[in-house]
């Protein structure tokens, strides 16, 4: 007896876009219930405010970053990048570090761009120097710092030098001791499909990076909100006369608060009870290593990379900010 052939059922695959759309629609439909539940608990309301603040501030620059990332994937060839960078790896780190001035965005946008630069043949050390410099020395950040500290132009110079030094030192350290196998995450092969048009490659690469980086941004922003509300305000009042302790606390706060680099200067300026040096450390450490950035790096480069890169970056950023701050700011408050 012949077996009748059964038509194959088409399987509907659920991807990150479907999940995002479902959550968005659910939030709109149950908006009143969600607002009522959050408003009933003051701690939850404060956490939601912090979460939305971090997410809303970072999202425009994340979008800018993934658009640049998609443009690099589709329109910039490895040969073009190699022509722009010096053949010497150490010199390429220096050029990439200074090139961070050209991208007005925060660390959220720098992560996918740096990942794309690596995949297009740029040395990892140079891409990492760009990753650290772009969110800290671009014109938007420097202008916001000048506005936040109107009577202290030295703060802008100190932030620029401290952040640039951190980026270059980390790039040169990677060139010396970094290993390719430490980066375990890989970008989808569909970005390498040469049979598609450049606009299709651009759209696909940008969409993929947006969904990937956006998921880790949500996670990092949520963690930052939880940590933000458990740090009492009275802590800062006891640090003014203890410089080393103030530097350590401000460095840790920069990591856990995970502020956008375009807004962190205003937060630092509001801590007027502290000297300028600990606040400078806050501004240099934050864009280099925070919980949101580490979460996004884990998605783009792998957890093994973060476990090695983040602690060293933290130490280098604190040391660079402290030394340059002592030289440039002196005893200024």
C-alpha positions as CSV (number, residue, x, y, z in Angstrom):
1,X,0.0,0.0,0.0
2,X,1.4,3.2,-1.1
3,X,2.0,5.9,1.6
4,X,0.3,9.2,0.8
5,X,2.6,12.1,0.9
6,X,1.7,14.7,3.5
7,X,2.3,18.3,2.7
8,X,5.0,19.8,4.9
9,X,3.8,22.3,7.3
10,X,5.6,25.6,7.2
11,X,7.2,26.5,10.5
12,X,6.9,30.0,11.7
13,X,10.1,31.1,13.3
14,X,10.0,33.6,16.1
15,X,12.8,36.0,16.2
16,X,13.8,39.0,18.3
17,X,11.7,41.4,16.1
18,X,8.6,39.4,16.9
19,X,9.3,39.5,20.6
20,X,10.0,43.2,20.6
21,X,6.8,43.9,18.7
22,X,4.8,41.7,21.2
23,X,6.3,43.5,24.2
24,X,5.6,46.9,22.6
25,X,2.0,46.1,21.8
26,X,1.5,44.7,25.3
27,X,2.9,47.8,26.9
28,X,0.5,50.0,24.8
29,X,-2.6,47.8,25.5
30,X,-1.9,47.5,29.3
31,X,-0.5,51.0,29.7
32,X,-3.0,52.1,32.4
33,X,-2.4,48.9,34.5
34,X,1.3,49.2,34.2
35,X,1.4,52.9,35.2
36,X,-0.9,52.2,38.2
37,X,1.2,49.3,39.4
38,X,4.4,51.3,39.1
39,X,3.0,54.4,40.7
40,X,1.8,52.5,43.7
41,X,5.3,51.6,44.8
42,X,7.7,54.6,45.2
43,X,10.9,52.5,44.8
44,X,9.5,50.9,41.6
45,X,8.6,54.3,40.3
46,X,12.1,55.6,40.9
47,X,13.6,52.6,39.2
48,X,11.3,53.0,36.2
49,X,12.3,56.6,35.9
50,X,16.0,55.7,36.0
51,X,15.5,53.0,33.4
52,X,13.6,55.2,31.0
53,X,16.1,58.0,31.5
54,X,19.1,55.7,30.6
55,X,17.1,54.0,27.7
56,X,15.7,57.2,26.2
57,X,19.0,59.1,26.4
58,X,20.9,56.2,24.8
59,X,18.5,55.0,22.1
60,X,19.1,57.9,19.6
61,X,22.8,57.3,19.7
62,X,22.4,53.6,19.5
63,X,20.4,54.1,16.3
64,X,23.0,56.4,15.0
65,X,25.7,53.8,15.8
66,X,23.9,50.9,14.1
67,X,23.3,53.1,11.0
68,X,27.0,53.8,10.8
69,X,27.7,50.1,11.4
70,X,25.3,49.1,8.6
71,X,27.0,51.7,6.3
72,X,30.4,50.3,7.1
73,X,29.2,46.7,6.4
74,X,27.6,47.7,3.1
75,X,29.6,50.5,1.6
76,X,33.1,50.4,3.1
77,X,35.4,47.7,1.9
78,X,38.3,46.2,3.9
79,X,40.7,47.6,1.3
80,X,39.4,51.1,1.9
81,X,39.8,50.8,5.6
82,X,43.3,49.5,5.2
83,X,44.2,52.5,3.1
84,X,42.9,54.9,5.7
85,X,44.8,53.3,8.6
86,X,48.6,53.1,8.9
87,X,50.2,49.7,8.3
88,X,51.9,49.9,11.7
89,X,49.5,48.6,14.3
90,X,50.6,51.0,17.1
91,X,50.1,54.0,14.7
92,X,46.7,52.6,13.7
93,X,45.7,52.6,17.3
94,X,46.6,56.3,17.6
95,X,44.7,57.2,14.4
96,X,41.6,55.2,15.5
97,X,41.7,56.8,19.0
98,X,41.7,60.3,17.5
99,X,39.0,59.2,15.0
100,X,36.6,58.8,17.9
101,X,36.2,62.6,17.8
102,X,34.3,62.2,14.5
103,X,31.3,60.2,15.7
104,X,28.9,62.2,17.9
105,X,27.4,59.4,20.0
106,X,27.7,57.4,23.2
107,X,29.1,54.0,24.0
108,X,25.8,52.4,22.9
109,X,26.5,53.4,19.3
110,X,30.3,52.8,19.5
111,X,29.9,49.0,20.3
112,X,28.3,47.9,17.0
113,X,30.6,50.2,15.0
114,X,33.7,48.8,16.6
115,X,32.4,45.2,16.0
116,X,31.8,46.0,12.4
117,X,35.3,47.6,12.0
118,X,36.9,44.3,13.3
119,X,34.9,42.3,10.8
120,X,36.0,44.5,8.0
121,X,39.7,43.9,8.7
122,X,40.6,46.7,11.0
123,X,43.1,45.5,13.7
124,X,41.3,44.6,16.9
125,X,43.5,47.0,18.9
126,X,42.6,49.9,16.7
127,X,38.8,49.1,16.8
128,X,39.0,48.9,20.6
129,X,40.8,52.3,20.8
130,X,37.9,53.7,18.8
131,X,35.4,51.9,21.0
132,X,36.8,53.7,24.1
133,X,37.5,57.1,22.6
134,X,34.3,57.7,20.5
135,X,31.8,58.1,23.4
136,X,34.2,60.2,25.5
137,X,36.0,62.7,23.2
138,X,33.4,63.5,20.5
139,X,32.2,67.1,20.1
140,X,28.8,66.5,21.7
141,X,30.3,65.2,24.9
142,X,32.9,67.9,25.1
143,X,30.3,70.6,24.6
144,X,28.0,69.1,27.2
145,X,30.9,69.0,29.6
146,X,31.7,72.7,29.0
147,X,28.0,73.6,29.5
148,X,27.9,71.6,32.7
149,X,31.0,73.2,34.1
150,X,30.8,76.7,32.7
151,X,33.5,78.1,35.0
152,X,35.9,75.3,34.6
153,X,37.3,75.0,31.1
154,X,40.1,72.8,32.5
155,X,37.5,70.1,33.1
156,X,36.9,69.8,29.4
157,X,40.6,69.5,28.7
158,X,41.2,67.0,31.5
159,X,38.3,64.8,30.3
160,X,39.6,64.8,26.8
161,X,43.1,63.9,27.8
162,X,42.1,61.3,30.3
163,X,39.7,59.5,28.0
164,X,42.1,59.6,25.0
165,X,44.9,58.3,27.2
166,X,42.7,55.4,28.4
167,X,41.7,54.5,24.8
168,X,45.3,54.6,23.5
169,X,46.8,52.7,26.4
170,X,44.1,49.9,26.1
171,X,44.6,49.7,22.4
172,X,48.4,49.4,22.7
173,X,48.0,46.8,25.6
174,X,45.7,44.7,23.3
175,X,48.2,45.0,20.5
176,X,50.9,43.6,22.8
177,X,49.0,40.9,24.9
178,X,45.5,40.6,23.3
179,X,44.5,37.3,21.7
180,X,41.9,36.9,18.9
181,X,40.3,33.8,20.6
182,X,39.2,36.0,23.5
183,X,36.5,37.5,21.2
184,X,34.0,34.6,20.9
185,X,30.9,36.3,19.6
186,X,30.6,36.3,15.8
187,X,28.5,38.4,13.5
188,X,26.0,36.6,11.3
189,X,27.4,35.3,8.0
190,X,24.5,36.9,6.2
191,X,26.2,40.2,6.5
192,X,28.9,38.8,4.2
193,X,26.5,37.8,1.4
194,X,28.0,39.4,-1.7
195,X,25.1,38.4,-3.9
196,X,22.8,41.0,-2.4
197,X,22.6,44.7,-3.1
198,X,24.4,47.1,-0.9
199,X,21.1,48.6,0.4
200,X,19.9,45.1,1.3
201,X,23.2,44.5,3.2
202,X,22.9,47.9,4.9
203,X,19.3,47.2,6.0
204,X,20.0,43.7,7.3
205,X,23.2,44.6,9.1
206,X,21.6,47.7,10.8
207,X,18.5,45.7,11.8
208,X,20.6,42.8,13.2
209,X,22.9,45.1,15.2
210,X,19.9,47.2,16.5
211,X,18.1,44.2,17.8
212,X,21.2,42.7,19.3
213,X,22.6,45.8,20.9
214,X,19.1,47.0,21.9
215,X,18.4,43.8,23.9
216,X,21.6,44.3,25.9
217,X,20.8,48.0,26.3
218,X,17.5,47.1,27.9
219,X,19.2,44.6,30.2
220,X,22.0,47.1,31.2
221,X,19.5,49.9,31.7
222,X,17.4,47.7,34.0
223,X,20.4,46.7,36.0
224,X,21.5,50.4,36.3
225,X,18.1,51.3,37.6
226,X,18.2,48.7,40.3
227,X,21.7,49.8,41.4
228,X,20.9,53.5,41.2
229,X,18.1,53.4,43.8
230,X,20.1,51.4,46.4
231,X,22.9,54.0,46.6
232,X,21.8,56.5,49.4
233,X,22.4,60.2,48.9
234,X,24.3,60.6,52.2
235,X,27.2,58.7,50.9
236,X,28.6,61.6,48.9
237,X,28.4,63.9,51.9
238,X,31.1,61.9,53.7
239,X,33.6,61.8,50.8
240,X,34.5,65.5,50.4
241,X,37.5,65.4,52.7
242,X,38.7,61.9,51.7
243,X,40.2,62.1,48.2
244,X,41.3,58.5,47.6
245,X,38.0,57.2,48.9
246,X,36.1,59.7,46.9
247,X,38.0,58.6,43.7
248,X,37.2,55.0,44.4
249,X,33.5,55.5,45.1
250,X,33.0,57.8,42.1
251,X,34.7,55.3,39.8
252,X,32.4,52.5,41.1
253,X,29.4,54.8,40.8
254,X,30.3,55.5,37.2
255,X,30.2,51.7,36.5
256,X,26.9,51.0,38.2
257,X,24.9,54.1,37.2
258,X,25.7,53.5,33.5
259,X,24.8,57.1,32.4
260,X,24.9,58.2,28.8
261,X,28.1,60.1,28.1
262,X,26.1,63.0,26.7
263,X,24.4,63.4,30.1
264,X,26.9,62.3,32.7
265,X,28.6,65.7,32.9
266,X,25.4,67.3,34.3
267,X,25.2,64.6,37.0
268,X,28.8,65.1,37.9
269,X,28.3,68.9,38.1
270,X,25.4,68.4,40.5
271,X,27.8,66.7,43.0
272,X,29.2,70.1,43.9
273,X,30.2,68.9,47.4
274,X,33.0,66.8,45.9
275,X,36.3,68.2,44.4
276,X,36.8,68.2,40.7
277,X,39.2,65.3,40.6
278,X,36.8,62.5,41.8
279,X,34.2,63.9,39.4
280,X,36.7,63.8,36.6
281,X,37.3,60.1,37.4
282,X,33.5,59.6,37.2
283,X,33.4,61.2,33.7
284,X,36.4,59.2,32.4
285,X,35.5,55.8,33.8
286,X,31.8,55.9,32.8
287,X,32.1,55.9,29.0
288,X,34.9,53.3,29.2
289,X,33.3,50.7,31.4
290,X,29.8,50.5,33.0
291,X,27.2,47.7,33.5
292,X,25.3,48.7,30.4
293,X,28.4,48.8,28.2
294,X,29.6,45.5,29.6
295,X,26.3,43.9,28.8
296,X,26.4,45.2,25.2
297,X,30.0,44.1,24.8
298,X,29.1,40.6,26.0
299,X,26.6,40.4,23.1
300,X,29.0,41.8,20.5
301,X,32.3,40.3,21.6
302,X,31.5,37.5,24.0
303,X,31.6,37.2,27.8
304,X,35.2,36.0,27.9
305,X,36.2,39.3,26.3
306,X,34.4,41.3,28.9
307,X,35.8,39.4,31.8
308,X,39.3,40.3,30.6
309,X,38.8,43.7,29.1
310,X,36.5,45.5,31.5
311,X,38.7,45.1,34.7
312,X,41.8,46.3,33.0
313,X,40.0,49.2,31.4
314,X,38.6,50.2,34.8
315,X,42.1,50.3,36.4
316,X,43.6,52.2,33.4
317,X,40.8,54.7,33.3
318,X,41.0,55.4,37.0
319,X,44.8,55.8,36.9
320,X,44.7,58.0,33.7
321,X,42.0,60.3,35.1
322,X,43.7,60.6,38.5
323,X,47.1,61.5,37.0
324,X,45.8,63.9,34.4
325,X,43.3,65.4,36.8
326,X,46.1,66.0,39.3
327,X,48.2,67.8,36.7
328,X,45.5,69.7,34.9
329,X,43.1,70.5,37.8
330,X,45.5,70.6,40.6
331,X,43.7,71.4,43.9
332,X,40.7,72.9,42.2
333,X,37.3,72.0,43.7
